[in-house]
Amino acid sequence: MKIELNPVAFVGNSRQVAIDDDWGNIISEITLEENIPTEAFDGIEAFSHLEIVFFFDQADEHNMVYSGRPRGNPDYPVMGIFGQRKKDRPNRIGLCTVELLAHNGRTIKVKELDAINGTPVLDIKPVFREFQTKGAIRQPEWVGDLMKNYW
């Protein structure tokens, strides 16, 4: 089966290189692709948060891994790719929940998006409280250590 996707928008921000930390101060603008009508953003400002589905277009598809230590850190356990959020993954798809700061015509401004300048956006969805987890989130201790400087 072959699946073909086309970007609906592109990310614009100051981050030119995919590095793992210090994303908290990055403000991104997401601008609709020219073939997507402006009304695709109608009413989006009613939401505080959005889910951005994007494509790691600058990740080398030949560096894909299925298992390894997160960030190569020997203090972390070996984890399968689906137990971590690494960019070097099958299909190179990223997902991030962001805060919507502003909407102006064909552009939205968001914070807490960990995608670099020029990243193609595959989809944008509003966060519905009803789609969020109902219970407590469980995660290994190493995740907190890995994420301490991320935002």
Secondary structure, DSSP 8 states (H G I E B T S, - for coil): -------SEEEE-S--S--SS--TT-EEEEEE-TTS-GGGGTTGGG-SEEEEEEE-TTS-GGG--SEE-GGG-TTS--EEGGGS--SSSGGGEEEEEEEEEEEETTEEEEES----TT-EEEEEEE--GGGS-SS-----HHHHHHHTTT-
